[in-house]
Amino acid sequence: MKALVIYDSLYGNTEKVARALASGMREGGIDVECVRANTVDVGTLRAYDMIVIGGPTHSMGLSDTMKTFTKQLKEAAVKNKQAFAFDTKYDSRFAGSAGKKIEQRMKQNGMKVVVPHASAIVLGKEGPLKEGTEAQFKQIGTELARSALAS
């Protein structure tokens, strides 16, 4: 199985989460690449069995980069691809969730969400991540691999 983890990151926190997910997926037996959203040609997505997308939560929703990227999913051959969404955000019920919006766009484009979206907590505008977050997302990556390989 081949997977692609796609992320947007302003201060490096979402990148750390993406790399932790990819590490867990790799340990779980998946061939995985990890790349920034603004470098992805959506035409290449057809080569992957699973697509993981994450970004920082901006103004209760998606960053401009992630808005642009997820709109391009319409043009990509992603129907029936296994999928997972994640985000980084403040620990507040008023923060919103980029992961939730990414997951909605995945479903709108016929992708099959393997595990519901997850949020990584940042402690300030520029971080750092809440202690233990990278280990948590590495474990989520391992669980994603297990779920994906079982289906």
Backbone as a printed PyTorch tensor [residue, N CA C, xyz], in Angstrom:
tensor([[[  0.8410,  -1.1810,   0.0000],
         [  0.0000,   0.0000,   0.0000],
         [  0.8840,   1.2410,   0.0000]],

        [[  0.4450,   2.2410,  -0.7460],
         [  1.2100,   3.4750,  -0.8940],
         [  0.3620,   4.6450,  -0.4130]],

        [[  0.9440,   5.5090,   0.4180],
         [  0.2090,   6.6430,   0.9810],
         [  0.9870,   7.9430,   0.8040]],

        [[  0.2250,   9.0360,   0.8070],
         [  0.8130,  10.3690,   0.7290],
         [  0.2280,  11.2160,   1.8460]],

        [[  1.1030,  11.8060,   2.6640],
         [  0.6950,  12.7410,   3.7090],
         [  0.9760,  14.1330,   3.1780]],

        [[ -0.0760,  14.9310,   3.0850],
         [  0.0040,  16.2750,   2.5220],
         [ -0.3330,  17.2670,   3.6330]],

        [[  0.4900,  18.2990,   3.7900],
         [  0.2570,  19.2410,   4.8840],
         [  0.5750,  20.6730,   4.4670]],

        [[ -0.0110,  21.5880,   5.2250],
         [  0.3500,  23.0040,   5.1570],
         [  0.8240,  23.3550,   6.5660]],

        [[  1.8420,  24.1720,   6.6820],
         [  2.3680,  24.5190,   8.0080],
         [  2.9930,  25.8990,   7.9570]],

        [[  2.5830,  26.7460,   8.8770],
         [  3.1120,  28.1020,   8.9320],
         [  4.3200,  28.1950,   9.8570]],

        [[  4.2120,  27.6120,  11.0510],
         [  5.2830,  27.6970,  12.0450],
         [  6.0080,  26.3700,  12.2830]],

        [[  5.6550,  25.3440,  11.5120],
         [  6.3300,  24.0550,  11.6390],
         [  5.6130,  23.0410,  12.5050]],

        [[  4.5670,  23.4400,  13.2140],
         [  3.8620,  22.5110,  14.0960],
         [  3.0840,  21.4550,  13.3180]],

        [[  2.3720,  21.8750,  12.2790],
         [  1.6090,  20.9180,  11.4800],
         [  2.5580,  19.9880,  10.7300]],

        [[  3.6970,  20.4930,  10.3230],
         [  4.6930,  19.6310,   9.6660],
         [  5.1710,  18.5500,  10.6280]],

        [[  5.4110,  18.9010,  11.8790],
         [  5.8340,  17.9050,  12.8710],
         [  4.7840,  16.8180,  13.0380]],

        [[  3.5190,  17.2210,  13.0690],
         [  2.4220,  16.2590,  13.1980],
         [  2.3630,  15.3610,  11.9620]],

        [[  2.4940,  15.9530,  10.7800],
         [  2.4710,  15.1890,   9.5290],
         [  3.6000,  14.1600,   9.5000]],

        [[  4.7780,  14.5830,   9.9050],
         [  5.9200,  13.6620,   9.8950],
         [  5.7570,  12.5530,  10.9320]],

        [[  5.1460,  12.8650,  12.0730],
         [  4.8710,  11.8410,  13.0840],
         [  3.8680,  10.8200,  12.5450]],

        [[  2.8140,  11.2990,  11.8830],
         [  1.8470,  10.3940,  11.2550],
         [  2.5280,   9.4860,  10.2380]],

        [[  3.3420,  10.0870,   9.3750],
         [  4.0420,   9.3170,   8.3390],
         [  4.9560,   8.2680,   8.9740]],

        [[  5.6300,   8.6250,  10.0450],
         [  6.5080,   7.6850,  10.7360],
         [  5.7160,   6.4860,  11.2670]],

        [[  4.5830,   6.7510,  11.8840],
         [  3.7420,   5.6720,  12.3960],
         [  3.1960,   4.7940,  11.2850]],

        [[  2.8050,   5.4120,  10.1830],
         [  2.2970,   4.6550,   9.0420],
         [  3.3880,   3.7590,   8.4590]],

        [[  4.5920,   4.3120,   8.3840],
         [  5.7290,   3.5500,   7.8650],
         [  5.9990,   2.3390,   8.7550]],

        [[  5.9930,   2.5590,  10.0740],
         [  6.1910,   1.4570,  11.0130],
         [  5.0720,   0.4290,  10.9150]],

        [[  3.8870,   0.8860,  10.5000],
         [  2.7450,  -0.0080,  10.3320],
         [  2.7450,  -0.7540,   9.0080]],

        [[  3.7430,  -0.5150,   8.1760],
         [  3.8830,  -1.2840,   6.9440],
         [  3.4350,  -0.5940,   5.6680]],

        [[  3.2450,   0.7070,   5.7250],
         [  2.8160,   1.4410,   4.5360],
         [  3.9930,   2.2240,   3.9520]],

        [[  4.1090,   2.2040,   2.6370],
         [  5.0940,   3.0100,   1.9160],
         [  4.5200,   4.4190,   1.8520]],

        [[  5.1460,   5.3750,   2.5340],
         [  4.5440,   6.7010,   2.6740],
         [  5.5160,   7.8270,   2.3420]],

        [[  4.9800,   8.8570,   1.7020],
         [  5.7190,  10.0880,   1.4330],
         [  5.0120,  11.2180,   2.1710]],

        [[  5.7500,  12.2620,   2.5140],
         [  5.2080,  13.3900,   3.2650],
         [  5.6340,  14.6810,   2.5560]],

        [[  4.6500,  15.4920,   2.0970],
         [  4.9590,  16.6760,   1.2950],
         [  4.0590,  17.8640,   1.6360]],

        [[  4.5530,  19.0640,   1.3410],
         [  3.7620,  20.2850,   1.5240],
         [  2.6900,  20.3770,   0.4420]],

        [[  1.5360,  20.8800,   0.8270],
         [  0.3990,  20.9820,  -0.0950],
         [  0.7150,  21.8160,  -1.3310]],

        [[  1.4950,  22.8810,  -1.1610],
         [  1.7570,  23.7700,  -2.3070],
         [  2.7730,  23.1920,  -3.2950]],

        [[  3.2450,  21.9670,  -3.0550],
         [  4.1700,  21.3240,  -3.9840],
         [  3.5400,  20.1280,  -4.6960]],

        [[  2.2790,  19.8250,  -4.3740],
         [  1.6320,  18.6160,  -4.9020],
         [  0.9040,  18.9020,  -6.2120]],

        [[  1.1720,  18.0780,  -7.2050],
         [  0.4100,  18.0750,  -8.4460],
         [ -0.7300,  17.0830,  -8.2270]],

        [[ -1.9750,  17.5730,  -8.1780],
         [ -3.0970,  16.6950,  -7.8520],
         [ -3.2440,  15.5330,  -8.8330]],

        [[ -2.6820,  15.6600, -10.0040],
         [ -2.7170,  14.5650, -10.9730],
         [ -1.9590,  13.3360, -10.4960]],

        [[ -1.0170,  13.5350,  -9.5750],
         [ -0.2320,  12.3990,  -9.0760],
         [ -0.9520,  11.6210,  -7.9760]],

        [[ -2.0730,  12.1410,  -7.4750],
         [ -2.7650,  11.4810,  -6.3700],
         [ -3.3110,  10.1080,  -6.7500]],

        [[ -3.5540,   9.8890,  -8.0270],
         [ -4.0840,   8.5910,  -8.4600],
         [ -3.1180,   7.4520,  -8.1650]],

        [[ -1.8400,   7.7500,  -7.9600],
         [ -0.8360,   6.7160,  -7.7040],
         [ -0.8490,   6.2140,  -6.2560]],

        [[ -1.6660,   6.8160,  -5.3970],
         [ -1.6730,   6.4610,  -3.9760],
         [ -2.9730,   5.7720,  -3.5890]],

        [[ -2.8540,   4.8500,  -2.6300],
         [ -4.0220,   4.1370,  -2.1020],
         [ -4.6760,   4.9230,  -0.9700]],

        [[ -3.8600,   5.6510,  -0.2290],
         [ -4.3590,   6.4440,   0.9000],
         [ -3.7910,   7.8510,   0.8120]],

        [[ -4.6630,   8.8100,   1.1330],
         [ -4.2470,  10.2100,   1.1360],
         [ -4.6120,  10.8110,   2.4850]],

        [[ -3.6070,  11.3740,   3.1500],
         [ -3.7750,  12.0250,   4.4470],
         [ -3.5160,  13.5090,   4.2290]],

        [[ -4.4410,  14.3460,   4.7000],
         [ -4.3030,  15.7900,   4.4820],
         [ -4.5050,  16.5210,   5.7960]],

        [[ -3.6090,  17.4700,   6.0880],
         [ -3.7420,  18.2380,   7.3110],
         [ -3.2090,  19.6460,   7.1820]],

        [[ -3.7330,  20.5090,   8.0360],
         [ -3.2840,  21.8920,   8.0190],
         [ -3.6360,  22.5990,   9.3080]],

        [[ -3.0920,  23.7730,   9.4910],
         [ -3.4100,  24.5630,  10.6720],
         [ -4.8220,  25.1430,  10.5640]],

        [[ -5.4580,  25.3030,  11.6850],
         [ -6.7790,  25.9230,  11.7110],
         [ -6.5820,  27.4350,  11.7310]],

        [[ -7.1000,  28.1130,  10.7100],
         [ -7.0220,  29.5760,  10.5980],
         [ -8.4360,  30.1290,  10.5890]],

        [[ -8.7120,  31.0650,  11.4590],
         [-10.0300,  31.7150,  11.5060],
         [-11.1560,  30.6830,  11.5170]],

        [[-11.0050,  29.6690,  12.3440],
         [-11.9750,  28.5910,  12.5360],
         [-12.1080,  27.6680,  11.3330]],

        [[-11.2110,  27.7770,  10.3570],
         [-11.3160,  26.9450,   9.1650],
         [ -9.9660,  26.6660,   8.5370]],

        [[ -9.9520,  26.6430,   7.2180],
         [ -8.7670,  26.2720,   6.4530],
         [ -7.8610,  27.4630,   6.1510]],

        [[ -6.5680,  27.1850,   6.0910],
         [ -5.6200,  28.1900,   5.6130],
         [ -5.8760,  28.3970,   4.1220]],

        [[ -5.4090,  29.5060,   3.5720],
         [ -5.6020,  29.7750,   2.1430],
         [ -4.9830,  28.6630,   1.2910]],

        [[ -3.8010,  28.1910,   1.6760],
         [ -3.1400,  27.1180,   0.9310],
         [ -4.0030,  25.8670,   0.9200]],

        [[ -4.5720,  25.5280,   2.0700],
         [ -5.3830,  24.3110,   2.1530],
         [ -6.7210,  24.4770,   1.4320]],

        [[ -7.2840,  25.6770,   1.4520],
         [ -8.5140,  25.9230,   0.6840],
         [ -8.2580,  25.6530,  -0.7940]],

        [[ -7.1730,  26.2240,  -1.2980],
         [ -6.8150,  26.0500,  -2.7040],
         [ -6.5760,  24.5820,  -3.0220]],

        [[ -5.8150,  23.9140,  -2.1750],
         [ -5.4870,  22.5130,  -2.4350],
         [ -6.7300,  21.6360,  -2.4360]],

        [[ -7.5650,  21.7590,  -1.4020],
         [ -8.7180,  20.8640,  -1.3020],
         [ -9.7520,  21.1230,  -2.3970]],

        [[ -9.7990,  22.3400,  -2.9340],
         [-10.6850,  22.6040,  -4.0740],
         [-10.2260,  21.8200,  -5.3020]],

        [[ -8.9290,  21.5870,  -5.4070],
         [ -8.3730,  20.8530,  -6.5440],
         [ -8.6860,  19.3610,  -6.4930]],

        [[ -9.1560,  18.8660,  -5.3570],
         [ -9.4830,  17.4380,  -5.2530],
         [-10.5540,  17.0420,  -6.2700]],

        [[-11.4020,  18.0020,  -6.6720],
         [-12.4390,  17.7230,  -7.6670],
         [-11.8350,  17.2310,  -8.9760]],

        [[-10.6460,  17.7670,  -9.2930],
         [ -9.9850,  17.4310, -10.5500],
         [ -9.1310,  16.1650, -10.4570]],

        [[ -8.9070,  15.6800,  -9.2600],
         [ -8.0270,  14.5310,  -9.0500],
         [ -8.8360,  13.2340,  -9.0320]],

        [[ -8.1780,  12.1590,  -9.3400],
         [ -8.8100,  10.8320,  -9.3150],
         [ -8.7110,  10.2690,  -7.8980]],

        [[ -9.5370,  10.8160,  -6.9780],
         [ -9.4420,  10.4120,  -5.5720],
         [-10.6420,   9.6040,  -5.0850]],

        [[-11.6390,   9.4120,  -5.9380],
         [-12.8260,   8.6600,  -5.5190],
         [-12.4110,   7.2690,  -5.0500]],

        [[-12.9490,   6.8840,  -3.9070],
         [-12.6960,   5.5900,  -3.2630],
         [-11.2970,   5.4450,  -2.6620]],

        [[-10.4980,   6.5010,  -2.6650],
         [ -9.1940,   6.4490,  -1.9890],
         [ -9.4310,   6.4690,  -0.4890]],

        [[ -8.6260,   5.7280,   0.2610],
         [ -8.7040,   5.7910,   1.7090],
         [ -8.1660,   7.1480,   2.1380]],

        [[ -8.7440,   7.7020,   3.2260],
         [ -8.4150,   9.0780,   3.5900],
         [ -8.4260,   9.2960,   5.1020]],

        [[ -7.6670,  10.3020,   5.5060],
         [ -7.6430,  10.7590,   6.8960],
         [ -7.3010,  12.2370,   6.8850]],

        [[ -7.9370,  13.0050,   7.7760],
         [ -7.6940,  14.4460,   7.8820],
         [ -7.2550,  14.7890,   9.3040]],

        [[ -6.4070,  15.8080,   9.4070],
         [ -5.9600,  16.2760,  10.7220],
         [ -5.7170,  17.7710,  10.6740]],

        [[ -5.5640,  18.3490,  11.8600],
         [ -5.2570,  19.7720,  11.9360],
         [ -4.4560,  20.0700,  13.2010]],

        [[ -3.9870,  21.3000,  13.2670],
         [ -3.4330,  21.8510,  14.5030],
         [ -4.3260,  23.0270,  14.8610]],

        [[ -4.5330,  23.2050,  16.1620],
         [ -5.4240,  24.2780,  16.6030],
         [ -5.2080,  24.5570,  18.0830]],

        [[ -5.8090,  25.6650,  18.5270],
         [ -5.8140,  25.9900,  19.9500],
         [ -6.7830,  25.0650,  20.6700]],

        [[ -6.5650,  24.8930,  21.9620],
         [ -7.4460,  24.0760,  22.7820],
         [ -8.6050,  24.9400,  23.2760]],

        [[ -9.5590,  25.1730,  22.3830],
         [-10.7180,  26.0010,  22.7040],
         [-11.9010,  25.5310,  21.8620]],

        [[-13.0720,  25.4990,  22.4620],
         [-14.2380,  25.0750,  21.6840],
         [-14.5940,  26.1060,  20.6210]],

        [[-13.9990,  27.2850,  20.6830],
         [-14.2390,  28.3280,  19.6970],
         [-13.1930,  28.3400,  18.5800]],

        [[-12.2430,  27.4200,  18.6350],
         [-11.1350,  27.4080,  17.6740],
         [-11.5530,  26.9520,  16.2810]],

        [[-12.5840,  26.1360,  16.1830],
         [-12.9310,  25.5590,  14.8930],
         [-12.0160,  24.3860,  14.5920]],

        [[-12.0940,  23.8570,  13.3800],
         [-11.2750,  22.7040,  13.0190],
         [-11.0550,  22.6300,  11.5170]],

        [[ -9.8190,  22.8140,  11.1060],
         [ -9.4760,  22.6290,   9.6950],
         [ -9.6590,  21.1620,   9.3230]],

        [[ -9.3290,  20.2520,  10.2420],
         [ -9.4640,  18.8170,   9.9700],
         [-10.8850,  18.4250,   9.6220]],

        [[-11.8400,  18.9950,  10.3150],
         [-13.2470,  18.7020,  10.0440],
         [-13.6220,  19.1590,   8.6330]],

        [[-13.1610,  20.3340,   8.2500],
         [-13.4700,  20.8630,   6.9120],
         [-12.7530,  20.0620,   5.8150]],

        [[-11.5180,  19.6640,   6.0860],
         [-10.7890,  18.8340,   5.1200],
         [-11.5210,  17.5020,   4.9450]],

        [[-11.9410,  16.9070,   6.0520],
         [-12.6640,  15.6320,   5.9900],
         [-13.9580,  15.7840,   5.1770]],

        [[-14.6740,  16.8810,   5.3660],
         [-15.9010,  17.1290,   4.5910],
         [-15.5950,  17.1710,   3.0940]],

        [[-14.5240,  17.8470,   2.7350],
         [-14.1530,  17.9440,   1.3130],
         [-13.7180,  16.5860,   0.7690]],

        [[-13.0540,  15.7890,   1.6050],
         [-12.6770,  14.4370,   1.1800],
         [-13.9350,  13.6260,   0.8590]],

        [[-14.9070,  13.6680,   1.7510],
         [-16.1540,  12.9170,   1.5520],
         [-16.9130,  13.4250,   0.3260]],

        [[-16.9260,  14.7420,   0.1150],
         [-17.6080,  15.3220,  -1.0480],
         [-17.0100,  14.8140,  -2.3560]],

        [[-15.7420,  14.4320,  -2.3080],
         [-15.0480,  13.9560,  -3.4990],
         [-14.9650,  12.4340,  -3.5560]],

        [[-15.7710,  11.7610,  -2.7310],
         [-15.8810,  10.3090,  -2.7940],
         [-14.7860,   9.5270,  -2.0990]],

        [[-13.9820,  10.1970,  -1.2880],
         [-12.9240,   9.5000,  -0.5580],
         [-13.5260,   8.7730,   0.6430]],

        [[-12.9000,   7.6800,   1.0350],
         [-13.3760,   6.8720,   2.1580],
         [-12.5390,   7.1570,   3.4020]],

        [[-13.1240,   7.8520,   4.3570],
         [-12.4220,   8.2150,   5.5840],
         [-12.2320,   6.9600,   6.4400]],

        [[-10.9850,   6.6130,   6.7140],
         [-10.6370,   5.3970,   7.4530],
         [-10.8570,   5.5900,   8.9520]],

        [[-10.4200,   6.7430,   9.4570],
         [-10.5310,   7.1060,  10.8720],
         [-10.9820,   8.5680,  10.9010]],

        [[-11.9000,   8.9440,  11.8030],
         [-12.3340,  10.3430,  11.8680],
         [-11.1580,  11.3010,  12.1290]],

        [[-11.3080,  12.5310,  11.6460],
         [-10.2450,  13.5410,  11.7680],
         [ -9.7860,  13.7000,  13.2290]],

        [[ -8.5530,  14.1750,  13.3710],
         [ -7.9840,  14.4010,  14.7050],
         [ -7.3020,  15.7610,  14.7310]],

        [[ -7.2780,  16.3500,  15.9360],
         [ -6.6580,  17.6640,  16.1160],
         [ -5.4620,  17.5780,  17.0490]],

        [[ -4.3890,  18.2550,  16.6690],
         [ -3.2140,  18.4050,  17.5180],
         [ -3.2930,  19.7950,  18.1440]],

        [[ -3.0410,  19.8670,  19.4190],
         [ -3.1670,  21.1310,  20.1450],
         [ -1.8390,  21.8920,  20.1570]],

        [[ -1.9180,  23.1800,  19.7810],
         [ -0.7680,  24.0730,  19.8920],
         [ -1.0290,  25.0110,  21.0690]],

        [[  0.0320,  25.3370,  21.7840],
         [ -0.1160,  26.1180,  23.0110],
         [ -0.0270,  27.6190,  22.8160]],

        [[  0.3610,  28.0550,  21.6550],
         [  0.4340,  29.4810,  21.3450],
         [  0.3840,  29.6600,  19.8480]],

        [[  0.3260,  30.8930,  19.3970],
         [  0.2230,  31.1610,  17.9640],
         [  1.2980,  30.4380,  17.1620]],

        [[  2.5250,  30.4510,  17.6710],
         [  3.6320,  29.7970,  16.9780],
         [  3.9930,  28.4530,  17.5930]],

        [[  3.1810,  27.9800,  18.5250],
         [  3.4690,  26.7090,  19.1790],
         [  4.0540,  26.9760,  20.5410]],

        [[  4.5570,  25.9890,  21.1660],
         [  4.8400,  24.6420,  20.6700],
         [  3.5970,  23.7610,  20.7080]],

        [[  3.7670,  22.5430,  20.2090],
         [  2.7190,  21.5450,  20.3360],
         [  2.5920,  21.1290,  21.7870]],

        [[  1.3970,  20.7590,  22.1850],
         [  1.1690,  20.2240,  23.5260],
         [  2.0680,  18.9910,  23.6980]],

        [[  2.6510,  18.8540,  24.8710],
         [  3.5650,  17.7480,  25.1430],
         [  2.9030,  16.4060,  24.8380]],

        [[  3.6350,  15.5450,  24.1580],
         [  3.1520,  14.2120,  23.8310],
         [  2.4040,  14.1120,  22.5090]],

        [[  2.2210,  15.2470,  21.8350],
         [  1.4370,  15.2650,  20.5950],
         [  2.0850,  14.4420,  19.4850]],

        [[  3.3900,  14.5790,  19.3040],
         [  4.0410,  13.8300,  18.2280],
         [  3.9260,  12.3320,  18.4590]],

        [[  4.0850,  11.8870,  19.6970],
         [  3.9370,  10.4580,  20.0150],
         [  2.4920,  10.0100,  19.7680]],

        [[  1.5470,  10.8580,  20.1220],
         [  0.1280,  10.5500,  19.9060],
         [ -0.1600,  10.3600,  18.4150]],

        [[  0.3620,  11.2460,  17.5820],
         [  0.0810,  11.1560,  16.1560],
         [  0.8830,  10.0540,  15.4760]],

        [[  2.0150,   9.7030,  16.0230],
         [  2.7290,   8.5350,  15.5030],
         [  1.8710,   7.2900,  15.7370]],

        [[  1.2480,   7.2130,  16.9120],
         [  0.3510,   6.0940,  17.2240],
         [ -0.8660,   6.1090,  16.2970]],

        [[ -1.4190,   7.2670,  16.0240],
         [ -2.5420,   7.3680,  15.0950],
         [ -2.1080,   6.8560,  13.7200]],

        [[ -0.8850,   7.1910,  13.3010],
         [ -0.3610,   6.7090,  12.0340],
         [ -0.2900,   5.1840,  11.9820]],

        [[  0.1310,   4.5850,  13.0850],
         [  0.1890,   3.1160,  13.1640],
         [ -1.2200,   2.5340,  13.0690]],

        [[ -2.1780,   3.1670,  13.7510],
         [ -3.5770,   2.7050,  13.6930],
         [ -4.1510,   2.8710,  12.2800]],

        [[ -3.8000,   3.9730,  11.6220],
         [ -4.2370,   4.1780,  10.2300],
         [ -3.7300,   3.0480,   9.3450]],

        [[ -2.4710,   2.7080,   9.5030],
         [ -1.8790,   1.6360,   8.7160],
         [ -2.6190,   0.3250,   8.9660]],

        [[ -2.8720,   0.0390,  10.2250],
         [ -3.5710,  -1.2050,  10.5770],
         [ -4.9570,  -1.2320,   9.9340]],

        [[ -5.7040,  -0.1350,  10.0530],
         [ -7.0480,  -0.0590,   9.4680],
         [ -7.0020,  -0.1650,   7.9440]],

        [[ -6.0740,   0.5310,   7.3370],
         [ -5.9760,   0.5460,   5.8850],
         [ -5.5950,  -0.8260,   5.3320]],

        [[ -4.6690,  -1.4840,   5.9830],
         [ -4.2090,  -2.7780,   5.4880],
         [ -5.2360,  -3.8840,   5.7420]],

        [[ -6.1190,  -3.6670,   6.7200],
         [ -7.1470,  -4.6570,   7.0510],
         [ -8.3330,  -4.5820,   6.0790]],

        [[ -8.4850,  -3.4350,   5.4120],
         [ -9.6680,  -3.3040,   4.5360],
         [ -9.3860,  -3.6720,   3.1040]]])
